[in-house]
């Protein structure tokens, strides 16, 4: 029987379509990675806690907030909370 598409049948069209989608996805991902590299932005720089500015008040405020969250969740009791809060405030003076 004579095939008009070079003998590949439907399988050839399917694999060519998949290959084309994968090829263009890789090209687009490469362009995005290149732009991020050239501009100096990455996923790791945008997520996570903000960089420390060197202000001791900001760092101690974050520690106090974490302590208050633990107290609110019931992980520590009132006595433990006040003891640790006093210790934090004495340490960051």
VENUR-V683328 format. One record per pair of residues at least 24 apart in sequence whose C-alpha atoms are under 10 Angstrom apart, sorted by the first residue. I is the first residue (numbers start at 1). J is the second residue. D is the distance in whole Angstrom. If there is no record, write none. Layout:
i,j,d
I,J,D
I,J,D
//
This chain:
i,j,d
56,92,7
56,93,8
57,89,10
57,92,8
57,93,9
59,92,9
60,85,10
60,88,7
60,89,7
60,91,9
60,92,6
60,93,9
61,88,10
61,89,9
61,92,10
63,88,8
63,89,10
64,88,8
64,89,9
//
